[in-house]
Amino acid sequence: MLAPFAPGDWVENPLEPEWGPGQVQSAIGNRVTVNFLHAGKRLINADQVMLRPVDAPED
């Protein structure tokens, strides 16, 4: 199975908008590790949560 995202991609979790945008750290199959700006590193099951791609935040 191909990972839905690649390391370096920016995403958001529509179920947890307060987490802010996050950068994908790794993606293996449906397991995507994302470092969110306001929630830290989270392991997401992409079969259960439809992460949305977003633009990288501006500094």
Distance bins in CASP14 RR format, pairs under 12 A and 6 or more apart:
PFRMAT RR
TARGET T0000
AUTHOR 0000-0000-0000
RMODE 2
METHOD distances of the structure
MODEL  1
1 27 0 0 0 0 0 1 0 0 0 0 0
1 28 0 0 0 0 1 0 0 0 0 0 0
1 29 1 0 1 0 0 0 0 0 0 0 0
1 30 1 0 0 1 0 0 0 0 0 0 0
1 31 0 0 0 0 0 1 0 0 0 0 0
1 46 0 0 0 0 1 0 0 0 0 0 0
1 47 0 0 0 0 1 0 0 0 0 0 0
2 27 0 0 0 0 1 0 0 0 0 0 0
2 28 0 0 0 0 0 1 0 0 0 0 0
2 29 1 0 0 1 0 0 0 0 0 0 0
2 30 0 0 0 0 0 1 0 0 0 0 0
2 46 0 0 0 0 0 1 0 0 0 0 0
3 9 0 0 0 0 1 0 0 0 0 0 0
3 24 0 0 0 0 1 0 0 0 0 0 0
3 25 0 0 0 0 0 1 0 0 0 0 0
3 26 0 0 0 0 1 0 0 0 0 0 0
3 27 1 1 0 0 0 0 0 0 0 0 0
3 28 1 0 0 1 0 0 0 0 0 0 0
3 29 1 0 1 0 0 0 0 0 0 0 0
3 30 0 0 0 0 1 0 0 0 0 0 0
3 31 0 0 0 0 1 0 0 0 0 0 0
3 32 1 0 0 1 0 0 0 0 0 0 0
3 33 0 0 0 0 0 1 0 0 0 0 0
3 44 0 0 0 0 0 1 0 0 0 0 0
3 46 0 0 0 0 1 0 0 0 0 0 0
3 47 0 0 0 0 0 1 0 0 0 0 0
3 51 0 0 0 0 0 1 0 0 0 0 0
4 11 0 0 0 0 1 0 0 0 0 0 0
4 24 0 0 0 0 1 0 0 0 0 0 0
4 27 1 0 0 1 0 0 0 0 0 0 0
4 28 0 0 0 0 0 1 0 0 0 0 0
4 29 1 0 0 1 0 0 0 0 0 0 0
4 30 1 0 0 1 0 0 0 0 0 0 0
4 31 0 0 0 0 0 1 0 0 0 0 0
4 32 1 0 0 1 0 0 0 0 0 0 0
4 34 0 0 0 0 0 1 0 0 0 0 0
4 44 0 0 0 0 1 0 0 0 0 0 0
4 45 0 0 0 0 0 1 0 0 0 0 0
4 46 1 0 1 0 0 0 0 0 0 0 0
4 47 0 0 0 0 1 0 0 0 0 0 0
4 49 0 0 0 0 0 1 0 0 0 0 0
4 50 0 0 0 0 1 0 0 0 0 0 0
4 51 1 0 0 1 0 0 0 0 0 0 0
4 52 0 0 0 0 0 1 0 0 0 0 0
4 53 0 0 0 0 1 0 0 0 0 0 0
5 11 1 0 0 1 0 0 0 0 0 0 0
5 12 0 0 0 0 0 1 0 0 0 0 0
5 22 0 0 0 0 0 1 0 0 0 0 0
5 23 0 0 0 0 1 0 0 0 0 0 0
5 24 1 0 1 0 0 0 0 0 0 0 0
5 25 0 0 0 0 0 1 0 0 0 0 0
5 26 0 0 0 0 1 0 0 0 0 0 0
5 27 1 0 1 0 0 0 0 0 0 0 0
5 28 0 0 0 0 0 1 0 0 0 0 0
5 29 0 0 0 0 1 0 0 0 0 0 0
5 30 0 0 0 0 0 1 0 0 0 0 0
5 31 0 0 0 0 0 1 0 0 0 0 0
5 32 1 0 1 0 0 0 0 0 0 0 0
5 33 0 0 0 0 0 1 0 0 0 0 0
5 34 0 0 0 0 1 0 0 0 0 0 0
5 44 0 0 0 0 1 0 0 0 0 0 0
5 46 1 0 0 1 0 0 0 0 0 0 0
5 49 0 0 0 0 0 1 0 0 0 0 0
5 50 0 0 0 0 0 1 0 0 0 0 0
5 51 1 0 0 1 0 0 0 0 0 0 0
5 52 0 0 0 0 0 1 0 0 0 0 0
5 53 1 0 0 1 0 0 0 0 0 0 0
5 54 0 0 0 0 0 1 0 0 0 0 0
6 23 0 0 0 0 0 1 0 0 0 0 0
6 24 1 0 0 1 0 0 0 0 0 0 0
6 25 0 0 0 0 0 1 0 0 0 0 0
6 26 0 0 0 0 1 0 0 0 0 0 0
6 27 1 0 0 1 0 0 0 0 0 0 0
6 28 0 0 0 0 0 1 0 0 0 0 0
6 29 0 0 0 0 0 1 0 0 0 0 0
6 32 0 0 0 0 1 0 0 0 0 0 0
6 34 0 0 0 0 0 1 0 0 0 0 0
6 53 0 0 0 0 0 1 0 0 0 0 0
7 22 0 0 0 0 0 1 0 0 0 0 0
7 23 0 0 0 0 1 0 0 0 0 0 0
7 24 1 0 1 0 0 0 0 0 0 0 0
7 25 1 0 0 1 0 0 0 0 0 0 0
7 26 1 0 1 0 0 0 0 0 0 0 0
7 27 1 0 0 1 0 0 0 0 0 0 0
7 28 0 0 0 0 0 1 0 0 0 0 0
7 32 0 0 0 0 1 0 0 0 0 0 0
7 33 0 0 0 0 1 0 0 0 0 0 0
7 34 0 0 0 0 0 1 0 0 0 0 0
7 35 0 0 0 0 0 1 0 0 0 0 0
8 21 0 0 0 0 0 1 0 0 0 0 0
8 22 0 0 0 0 1 0 0 0 0 0 0
8 23 1 0 1 0 0 0 0 0 0 0 0
8 24 1 0 1 0 0 0 0 0 0 0 0
8 25 1 0 0 1 0 0 0 0 0 0 0
8 26 0 0 0 0 1 0 0 0 0 0 0
8 27 0 0 0 0 1 0 0 0 0 0 0
8 32 0 0 0 0 0 1 0 0 0 0 0
8 33 0 0 0 0 0 1 0 0 0 0 0
8 34 0 0 0 0 1 0 0 0 0 0 0
8 35 0 0 0 0 1 0 0 0 0 0 0
8 53 0 0 0 0 0 1 0 0 0 0 0
8 56 0 0 0 0 1 0 0 0 0 0 0
9 21 0 0 0 0 0 1 0 0 0 0 0
9 22 0 0 0 0 1 0 0 0 0 0 0
9 23 1 0 0 1 0 0 0 0 0 0 0
9 24 1 0 1 0 0 0 0 0 0 0 0
9 25 0 0 0 0 1 0 0 0 0 0 0
9 26 0 0 0 0 0 1 0 0 0 0 0
9 27 0 0 0 0 1 0 0 0 0 0 0
9 32 0 0 0 0 1 0 0 0 0 0 0
9 33 0 0 0 0 0 1 0 0 0 0 0
9 34 0 0 0 0 1 0 0 0 0 0 0
9 35 0 0 0 0 0 1 0 0 0 0 0
9 46 0 0 0 0 0 1 0 0 0 0 0
9 51 0 0 0 0 1 0 0 0 0 0 0
9 52 0 0 0 0 0 1 0 0 0 0 0
9 53 1 0 0 1 0 0 0 0 0 0 0
9 54 0 0 0 0 1 0 0 0 0 0 0
9 55 0 0 0 0 0 1 0 0 0 0 0
9 56 0 0 0 0 1 0 0 0 0 0 0
10 20 0 0 0 0 0 1 0 0 0 0 0
10 21 1 0 1 0 0 0 0 0 0 0 0
10 22 1 0 1 0 0 0 0 0 0 0 0
10 23 1 0 1 0 0 0 0 0 0 0 0
10 24 1 0 0 1 0 0 0 0 0 0 0
10 25 0 0 0 0 0 1 0 0 0 0 0
10 34 0 0 0 0 1 0 0 0 0 0 0
10 35 0 0 0 0 0 1 0 0 0 0 0
10 36 0 0 0 0 0 1 0 0 0 0 0
10 37 0 0 0 0 1 0 0 0 0 0 0
10 51 0 0 0 0 1 0 0 0 0 0 0
10 52 0 0 0 0 1 0 0 0 0 0 0
10 53 1 0 0 1 0 0 0 0 0 0 0
10 54 1 0 1 0 0 0 0 0 0 0 0
10 55 1 0 0 1 0 0 0 0 0 0 0
10 56 1 0 1 0 0 0 0 0 0 0 0
10 57 1 0 0 1 0 0 0 0 0 0 0
10 58 0 0 0 0 0 1 0 0 0 0 0
11 19 0 0 0 0 0 1 0 0 0 0 0
11 20 0 0 0 0 1 0 0 0 0 0 0
11 21 1 0 0 1 0 0 0 0 0 0 0
11 22 1 0 1 0 0 0 0 0 0 0 0
11 23 1 0 0 1 0 0 0 0 0 0 0
11 24 1 0 0 1 0 0 0 0 0 0 0
11 25 0 0 0 0 0 1 0 0 0 0 0
11 27 0 0 0 0 0 1 0 0 0 0 0
11 32 1 0 0 1 0 0 0 0 0 0 0
11 33 0 0 0 0 0 1 0 0 0 0 0
11 34 1 0 0 1 0 0 0 0 0 0 0
11 35 0 0 0 0 0 1 0 0 0 0 0
11 36 0 0 0 0 1 0 0 0 0 0 0
11 37 0 0 0 0 0 1 0 0 0 0 0
11 42 0 0 0 0 0 1 0 0 0 0 0
11 44 0 0 0 0 1 0 0 0 0 0 0
11 46 0 0 0 0 1 0 0 0 0 0 0
11 49 0 0 0 0 1 0 0 0 0 0 0
11 50 0 0 0 0 1 0 0 0 0 0 0
11 51 1 0 1 0 0 0 0 0 0 0 0
11 52 1 0 0 1 0 0 0 0 0 0 0
11 53 1 0 1 0 0 0 0 0 0 0 0
11 54 1 0 0 1 0 0 0 0 0 0 0
11 55 0 0 0 0 0 1 0 0 0 0 0
11 56 0 0 0 0 0 1 0 0 0 0 0
11 57 0 0 0 0 0 1 0 0 0 0 0
12 18 0 0 0 0 0 1 0 0 0 0 0
12 19 1 0 0 1 0 0 0 0 0 0 0
12 20 1 0 0 1 0 0 0 0 0 0 0
12 21 1 0 1 0 0 0 0 0 0 0 0
12 22 1 0 0 1 0 0 0 0 0 0 0
12 23 0 0 0 0 0 1 0 0 0 0 0
12 24 0 0 0 0 0 1 0 0 0 0 0
12 34 0 0 0 0 1 0 0 0 0 0 0
12 36 0 0 0 0 1 0 0 0 0 0 0
12 37 0 0 0 0 1 0 0 0 0 0 0
12 38 0 0 0 0 0 1 0 0 0 0 0
12 39 0 0 0 0 0 1 0 0 0 0 0
12 42 0 0 0 0 0 1 0 0 0 0 0
12 44 0 0 0 0 0 1 0 0 0 0 0
12 49 0 0 0 0 0 1 0 0 0 0 0
12 50 0 0 0 0 0 1 0 0 0 0 0
12 51 1 0 0 1 0 0 0 0 0 0 0
12 52 1 0 1 0 0 0 0 0 0 0 0
12 53 0 0 0 0 1 0 0 0 0 0 0
12 54 1 0 1 0 0 0 0 0 0 0 0
12 55 0 0 0 0 0 1 0 0 0 0 0
12 56 0 0 0 0 0 1 0 0 0 0 0
12 57 0 0 0 0 0 1 0 0 0 0 0
13 19 1 0 1 0 0 0 0 0 0 0 0
13 20 0 0 0 0 1 0 0 0 0 0 0
13 21 0 0 0 0 1 0 0 0 0 0 0
13 22 0 0 0 0 1 0 0 0 0 0 0
13 24 0 0 0 0 0 1 0 0 0 0 0
13 32 0 0 0 0 0 1 0 0 0 0 0
13 34 1 0 0 1 0 0 0 0 0 0 0
13 36 1 0 0 1 0 0 0 0 0 0 0
13 37 0 0 0 0 0 1 0 0 0 0 0
13 38 0 0 0 0 0 1 0 0 0 0 0
13 39 0 0 0 0 1 0 0 0 0 0 0
13 40 0 0 0 0 0 1 0 0 0 0 0
13 42 1 0 0 1 0 0 0 0 0 0 0
13 43 0 0 0 0 0 1 0 0 0 0 0
13 44 1 0 0 1 0 0 0 0 0 0 0
13 45 0 0 0 0 0 1 0 0 0 0 0
13 46 0 0 0 0 0 1 0 0 0 0 0
13 48 0 0 0 0 0 1 0 0 0 0 0
13 49 1 0 1 0 0 0 0 0 0 0 0
13 50 0 0 0 0 1 0 0 0 0 0 0
13 51 1 0 0 1 0 0 0 0 0 0 0
13 52 0 0 0 0 1 0 0 0 0 0 0
13 53 0 0 0 0 0 1 0 0 0 0 0
13 54 0 0 0 0 0 1 0 0 0 0 0
14 20 0 0 0 0 0 1 0 0 0 0 0
14 21 0 0 0 0 0 1 0 0 0 0 0
14 44 0 0 0 0 0 1 0 0 0 0 0
14 49 0 0 0 0 1 0 0 0 0 0 0
14 50 1 0 0 1 0 0 0 0 0 0 0
14 51 0 0 0 0 1 0 0 0 0 0 0
14 52 1 0 1 0 0 0 0 0 0 0 0
14 53 0 0 0 0 0 1 0 0 0 0 0
14 54 0 0 0 0 0 1 0 0 0 0 0
15 39 0 0 0 0 0 1 0 0 0 0 0
15 42 0 0 0 0 0 1 0 0 0 0 0
15 44 0 0 0 0 1 0 0 0 0 0 0
15 45 0 0 0 0 0 1 0 0 0 0 0
15 48 0 0 0 0 1 0 0 0 0 0 0
15 49 1 0 0 1 0 0 0 0 0 0 0
15 50 0 0 0 0 1 0 0 0 0 0 0
15 51 0 0 0 0 1 0 0 0 0 0 0
15 52 0 0 0 0 0 1 0 0 0 0 0
16 22 0 0 0 0 0 1 0 0 0 0 0
16 34 0 0 0 0 0 1 0 0 0 0 0
16 36 0 0 0 0 1 0 0 0 0 0 0
16 37 0 0 0 0 0 1 0 0 0 0 0
16 38 0 0 0 0 1 0 0 0 0 0 0
16 39 1 0 0 1 0 0 0 0 0 0 0
16 40 0 0 0 0 0 1 0 0 0 0 0
16 42 0 0 0 0 1 0 0 0 0 0 0
16 44 0 0 0 0 1 0 0 0 0 0 0
16 49 0 0 0 0 1 0 0 0 0 0 0
16 51 0 0 0 0 0 1 0 0 0 0 0
16 52 0 0 0 0 0 1 0 0 0 0 0
17 36 0 0 0 0 0 1 0 0 0 0 0
17 37 0 0 0 0 0 1 0 0 0 0 0
17 38 0 0 0 0 1 0 0 0 0 0 0
17 39 0 0 0 0 0 1 0 0 0 0 0
17 52 0 0 0 0 0 1 0 0 0 0 0
17 54 0 0 0 0 0 1 0 0 0 0 0
18 36 0 0 0 0 1 0 0 0 0 0 0
18 37 0 0 0 0 0 1 0 0 0 0 0
18 38 1 0 0 1 0 0 0 0 0 0 0
18 39 1 0 0 1 0 0 0 0 0 0 0
19 34 0 0 0 0 1 0 0 0 0 0 0
19 35 0 0 0 0 0 1 0 0 0 0 0
19 36 1 0 1 0 0 0 0 0 0 0 0
19 37 1 0 0 1 0 0 0 0 0 0 0
19 38 1 0 1 0 0 0 0 0 0 0 0
19 39 1 1 0 0 0 0 0 0 0 0 0
19 40 1 0 0 1 0 0 0 0 0 0 0
19 41 0 0 0 0 0 1 0 0 0 0 0
19 42 1 0 0 1 0 0 0 0 0 0 0
19 44 0 0 0 0 0 1 0 0 0 0 0
19 49 0 0 0 0 0 1 0 0 0 0 0
19 51 0 0 0 0 0 1 0 0 0 0 0
19 54 0 0 0 0 0 1 0 0 0 0 0
20 34 0 0 0 0 0 1 0 0 0 0 0
20 35 0 0 0 0 0 1 0 0 0 0 0
20 36 1 0 1 0 0 0 0 0 0 0 0
20 37 1 0 1 0 0 0 0 0 0 0 0
20 38 1 0 1 0 0 0 0 0 0 0 0
20 39 1 0 0 1 0 0 0 0 0 0 0
20 40 0 0 0 0 0 1 0 0 0 0 0
20 42 0 0 0 0 0 1 0 0 0 0 0
20 51 0 0 0 0 0 1 0 0 0 0 0
20 52 0 0 0 0 0 1 0 0 0 0 0
20 54 0 0 0 0 1 0 0 0 0 0 0
20 57 0 0 0 0 1 0 0 0 0 0 0
21 34 0 0 0 0 1 0 0 0 0 0 0
21 35 0 0 0 0 1 0 0 0 0 0 0
21 36 1 0 0 1 0 0 0 0 0 0 0
21 37 1 0 1 0 0 0 0 0 0 0 0
21 38 0 0 0 0 1 0 0 0 0 0 0
21 39 0 0 0 0 0 1 0 0 0 0 0
21 40 0 0 0 0 0 1 0 0 0 0 0
21 51 0 0 0 0 0 1 0 0 0 0 0
21 52 0 0 0 0 1 0 0 0 0 0 0
21 53 0 0 0 0 1 0 0 0 0 0 0
21 54 1 0 1 0 0 0 0 0 0 0 0
21 55 0 0 0 0 1 0 0 0 0 0 0
21 56 1 0 0 1 0 0 0 0 0 0 0
21 57 1 0 1 0 0 0 0 0 0 0 0
21 58 0 0 0 0 0 1 0 0 0 0 0
22 32 0 0 0 0 0 1 0 0 0 0 0
22 33 0 0 0 0 0 1 0 0 0 0 0
22 34 1 0 1 0 0 0 0 0 0 0 0
22 35 1 0 1 0 0 0 0 0 0 0 0
22 36 1 0 1 0 0 0 0 0 0 0 0
22 37 1 0 1 0 0 0 0 0 0 0 0
22 38 0 0 0 0 1 0 0 0 0 0 0
22 39 0 0 0 0 1 0 0 0 0 0 0
22 40 0 0 0 0 1 0 0 0 0 0 0
22 41 0 0 0 0 1 0 0 0 0 0 0
22 42 0 0 0 0 1 0 0 0 0 0 0
22 44 0 0 0 0 0 1 0 0 0 0 0
22 51 0 0 0 0 1 0 0 0 0 0 0
22 52 0 0 0 0 0 1 0 0 0 0 0
22 53 0 0 0 0 0 1 0 0 0 0 0
22 54 1 0 0 1 0 0 0 0 0 0 0
22 55 0 0 0 0 0 1 0 0 0 0 0
22 56 0 0 0 0 1 0 0 0 0 0 0
22 57 0 0 0 0 1 0 0 0 0 0 0
23 32 0 0 0 0 0 1 0 0 0 0 0
23 33 0 0 0 0 1 0 0 0 0 0 0
23 34 1 0 0 1 0 0 0 0 0 0 0
23 35 1 0 1 0 0 0 0 0 0 0 0
23 36 0 0 0 0 1 0 0 0 0 0 0
23 37 0 0 0 0 1 0 0 0 0 0 0
23 40 0 0 0 0 0 1 0 0 0 0 0
23 41 0 0 0 0 0 1 0 0 0 0 0
23 42 0 0 0 0 0 1 0 0 0 0 0
23 51 0 0 0 0 0 1 0 0 0 0 0
23 53 0 0 0 0 0 1 0 0 0 0 0
23 54 0 0 0 0 0 1 0 0 0 0 0
23 55 0 0 0 0 0 1 0 0 0 0 0
23 56 1 0 0 1 0 0 0 0 0 0 0
23 57 0 0 0 0 1 0 0 0 0 0 0
24 31 0 0 0 0 0 1 0 0 0 0 0
24 32 1 0 0 1 0 0 0 0 0 0 0
24 33 1 0 0 1 0 0 0 0 0 0 0
24 34 1 0 1 0 0 0 0 0 0 0 0
24 35 0 0 0 0 1 0 0 0 0 0 0
24 36 0 0 0 0 0 1 0 0 0 0 0
24 41 0 0 0 0 0 1 0 0 0 0 0
24 42 0 0 0 0 0 1 0 0 0 0 0
24 43 0 0 0 0 0 1 0 0 0 0 0
24 44 0 0 0 0 1 0 0 0 0 0 0
24 46 0 0 0 0 0 1 0 0 0 0 0
24 51 0 0 0 0 1 0 0 0 0 0 0
24 53 0 0 0 0 1 0 0 0 0 0 0
24 54 0 0 0 0 0 1 0 0 0 0 0
24 56 0 0 0 0 0 1 0 0 0 0 0
25 31 0 0 0 0 0 1 0 0 0 0 0
25 32 0 0 0 0 1 0 0 0 0 0 0
25 33 1 0 1 0 0 0 0 0 0 0 0
25 34 1 0 0 1 0 0 0 0 0 0 0
25 35 1 0 1 0 0 0 0 0 0 0 0
25 36 0 0 0 0 0 1 0 0 0 0 0
25 40 0 0 0 0 0 1 0 0 0 0 0
25 41 1 0 0 1 0 0 0 0 0 0 0
25 42 0 0 0 0 1 0 0 0 0 0 0
25 43 0 0 0 0 1 0 0 0 0 0 0
25 44 0 0 0 0 0 1 0 0 0 0 0
26 32 1 0 0 1 0 0 0 0 0 0 0
26 33 1 0 1 0 0 0 0 0 0 0 0
26 34 0 0 0 0 1 0 0 0 0 0 0
26 35 0 0 0 0 0 1 0 0 0 0 0
26 41 0 0 0 0 0 1 0 0 0 0 0
26 42 0 0 0 0 0 1 0 0 0 0 0
26 43 0 0 0 0 1 0 0 0 0 0 0
26 44 0 0 0 0 0 1 0 0 0 0 0
27 33 1 0 0 1 0 0 0 0 0 0 0
27 34 0 0 0 0 1 0 0 0 0 0 0
27 43 0 0 0 0 0 1 0 0 0 0 0
27 44 0 0 0 0 1 0 0 0 0 0 0
27 45 0 0 0 0 0 1 0 0 0 0 0
27 46 1 0 0 1 0 0 0 0 0 0 0
27 51 0 0 0 0 1 0 0 0 0 0 0
28 43 0 0 0 0 0 1 0 0 0 0 0
28 44 0 0 0 0 0 1 0 0 0 0 0
28 45 0 0 0 0 0 1 0 0 0 0 0
28 46 0 0 0 0 0 1 0 0 0 0 0
29 44 0 0 0 0 0 1 0 0 0 0 0
29 45 0 0 0 0 1 0 0 0 0 0 0
29 46 1 0 0 1 0 0 0 0 0 0 0
29 47 0 0 0 0 1 0 0 0 0 0 0
30 43 0 0 0 0 0 1 0 0 0 0 0
30 44 0 0 0 0 1 0 0 0 0 0 0
30 45 1 0 1 0 0 0 0 0 0 0 0
30 46 1 0 1 0 0 0 0 0 0 0 0
30 47 1 0 1 0 0 0 0 0 0 0 0
30 48 0 0 0 0 1 0 0 0 0 0 0
30 49 0 0 0 0 1 0 0 0 0 0 0
30 50 0 0 0 0 0 1 0 0 0 0 0
30 51 0 0 0 0 0 1 0 0 0 0 0
31 42 0 0 0 0 0 1 0 0 0 0 0
31 43 1 0 0 1 0 0 0 0 0 0 0
31 44 1 0 0 1 0 0 0 0 0 0 0
31 45 1 0 0 1 0 0 0 0 0 0 0
31 46 1 0 0 1 0 0 0 0 0 0 0
31 47 0 0 0 0 1 0 0 0 0 0 0
31 48 0 0 0 0 0 1 0 0 0 0 0
31 49 0 0 0 0 0 1 0 0 0 0 0
31 51 0 0 0 0 0 1 0 0 0 0 0
32 41 0 0 0 0 0 1 0 0 0 0 0
32 42 0 0 0 0 1 0 0 0 0 0 0
32 43 1 0 0 1 0 0 0 0 0 0 0
32 44 1 0 1 0 0 0 0 0 0 0 0
32 45 1 0 0 1 0 0 0 0 0 0 0
32 46 1 0 1 0 0 0 0 0 0 0 0
32 47 0 0 0 0 0 1 0 0 0 0 0
32 48 0 0 0 0 0 1 0 0 0 0 0
32 49 0 0 0 0 1 0 0 0 0 0 0
32 50 0 0 0 0 0 1 0 0 0 0 0
32 51 1 0 0 1 0 0 0 0 0 0 0
32 53 0 0 0 0 0 1 0 0 0 0 0
33 40 0 0 0 0 0 1 0 0 0 0 0
33 41 1 0 0 1 0 0 0 0 0 0 0
33 42 1 0 0 1 0 0 0 0 0 0 0
33 43 1 0 1 0 0 0 0 0 0 0 0
33 44 1 0 0 1 0 0 0 0 0 0 0
33 45 0 0 0 0 0 1 0 0 0 0 0
33 46 0 0 0 0 0 1 0 0 0 0 0
33 51 0 0 0 0 0 1 0 0 0 0 0
34 40 0 0 0 0 1 0 0 0 0 0 0
34 41 1 0 0 1 0 0 0 0 0 0 0
34 42 1 0 1 0 0 0 0 0 0 0 0
34 43 0 0 0 0 1 0 0 0 0 0 0
34 44 1 0 1 0 0 0 0 0 0 0 0
34 45 0 0 0 0 0 1 0 0 0 0 0
34 46 0 0 0 0 0 1 0 0 0 0 0
34 49 0 0 0 0 1 0 0 0 0 0 0
34 51 1 0 0 1 0 0 0 0 0 0 0
34 52 0 0 0 0 0 1 0 0 0 0 0
34 53 0 0 0 0 0 1 0 0 0 0 0
34 54 0 0 0 0 0 1 0 0 0 0 0
35 41 1 0 1 0 0 0 0 0 0 0 0
35 42 1 0 0 1 0 0 0 0 0 0 0
35 43 0 0 0 0 0 1 0 0 0 0 0
35 44 0 0 0 0 0 1 0 0 0 0 0
36 42 1 0 0 1 0 0 0 0 0 0 0
36 43 0 0 0 0 0 1 0 0 0 0 0
36 44 0 0 0 0 1 0 0 0 0 0 0
36 51 0 0 0 0 0 1 0 0 0 0 0
36 54 0 0 0 0 0 1 0 0 0 0 0
36 57 0 0 0 0 0 1 0 0 0 0 0
37 54 0 0 0 0 0 1 0 0 0 0 0
37 56 0 0 0 0 0 1 0 0 0 0 0
37 57 1 0 0 1 0 0 0 0 0 0 0
37 59 0 0 0 0 0 1 0 0 0 0 0
38 57 0 0 0 0 0 1 0 0 0 0 0
42 49 0 0 0 0 1 0 0 0 0 0 0
42 51 0 0 0 0 0 1 0 0 0 0 0
43 49 0 0 0 0 0 1 0 0 0 0 0
44 50 0 0 0 0 1 0 0 0 0 0 0
44 51 1 0 0 1 0 0 0 0 0 0 0
44 52 0 0 0 0 0 1 0 0 0 0 0
45 51 0 0 0 0 0 1 0 0 0 0 0
46 52 0 0 0 0 0 1 0 0 0 0 0
END
